[in-house]
């Protein structure tokens, strides 16, 4: 090959990280990526072993596989055993015993999680740290039970924390949010946002109960609190995703999903439960849900599409059963509208493809 011909071949230099990222994106299999990295080191460094810092991680990559299923199933078993079943042993252990047991569990889980992450098992370690954070409500409740200091009235048994709305739960939720945020500062693990977002969702209900001294969401003011907290949680999810998802980070680390999910539950739930009162307000509700559908395209998030579509269906149900209940043509018009939307989307795609080819 002549020098001029060889000059036409661009030299591409790939690092081990580049090859790992190619495996993440499905360009080649994980096994082939590991073999290629080892071969490259053997060729360029003439050695049989790869430096320890460059060895492929011993933990299987995050995804829907047996390892991940077992990890998360084990974590949920621990959360159930520690937070739910342990929280039902007050007669046997007393408040002090439950508090000490929960603290010991949390310390063991957190320290083991930190140790595992230092030994290249980030998912297993992150899950154990999340388990420790999930024990925060039980620990705070037991302290409040011992000191008899409540934000409001005594809320009753700990098992009521999950099904009942009560203003005295807010300290437990705020403490969980604070500890989860602190853990996220040092441990970049996306599932840590689950207890944070879950506590925000509960806070959206219990905060209204604390402010208005009414343990329900029947009042319009309480529903607006839920809507506002939901918007705040979604904003936090957006900011977390931008701040923590660094360039080149694994795609499995989704720091916004749980905030979007529980934020939408609070926002959409509060909005949907409000009394519309007029067709104008229902039309505004329809526009908001259509906006959620549009936002799903912008953020590439299916969860916005699901809640937005549910809201649109609520509006269509109102039209079908109330406004046009005596109209025979309404279902046919609605079906025609849906068909037109699908066909218009197909034609639009063909037009855009022609424009791309022309350019």
C-alpha positions, 0 to 999 in steps of 0.5 A: 500500500502506498503512502498516499493510499494509507493516508486516506485511512483515518486513525481512530483511537479508542480507549477502554472507556469508549469500548465500554460505552459502545457495549452500553449502547449495544454496538457490541456485546459485553463479552466481546468488549471485555475480550477486545480490551484484554487483547488491546492491552496484550498487543500494546503492552505485551503483558498477560494481565490488565492493570487492576484499575482497567479491569472490567467491573466484576458486577454485571451491568445494570439492566433487566437481568437476573442479577438486577432482579435479585438485587432489587428484590433483596432490597425490597425484602430488607425495606419490608422487614425493617420498615414495615414488620419491625414497625409493628413490634412496639409491644415487644420491643418498645419505642427505644428498642425499635429505635436502636434496632432500626439504627443498627440495621441502618448502620449495617446496611449503609456501611456494607453498601459503602464497602461494596461500592468501593469494591466495584459493586455500585448497584448492590452498594447503592441499594443497601444505602437506599435501604438505610435511608428508607429506615429514616421515617421509622427512626424519627417516629420512634424518637418522637414516640419516646419524647412525645414531641409531635408537630401536631397531635399524636398520629397513632400507630406507625402502621398508619403512616402509609394509609392515613393522611396526618399533619404529624407525619411531616417531620418523618418525611422532611428528615427522609428527604434531607437524608436522601439528598445528603446521600445523593451528594456523596453517592451518585445512585439513581434509586436514592431518589425513590425515597426522596420522591416518595417522601415528597409525595406523602408530604404533599398530602400531610403538609396540607393536613398540618397547615389546615388542621384537616386530615384529608384532601377534601378542601380546595386549598389542600388540593392546591398544596398537592399541585404545588408540591407536585410541581416542585418535585418535578422541578427537583427531578429535572434539576437533579438529572441535569446536575448529577447525570454527568456526560459519559455516565451510564444510561441506567442512572436515571436521577429524574424518574422517581421525582417525575413519577411521584411529582406527577401523582401529586400534581395530576392527582390534586388537579384531577380531584378539583371541582371543575365547576364550568366547561371553561375550567375543564377546557383549561384542564384539557390544555394542561394535560395536552401540555403534559403530552407535549412535554413528554416529547421534549423530555422524552419521558413516557410517564408524562405521556401516561398522565397526560393521556389519562387526563385527556381521557377524563375530559373525553369521558365527560364529553361523552357522558355529560355534554354529548350523551344524547348525540349519536354522532359523537363516538363516530366523530371522536373515532374519525378524529383519532384516525385523522390524527394517526394518518396526519402523523404518518403523512407528516413523517413521510414529508419530513423524510423527503425534506431530509433526503432533499437536504 
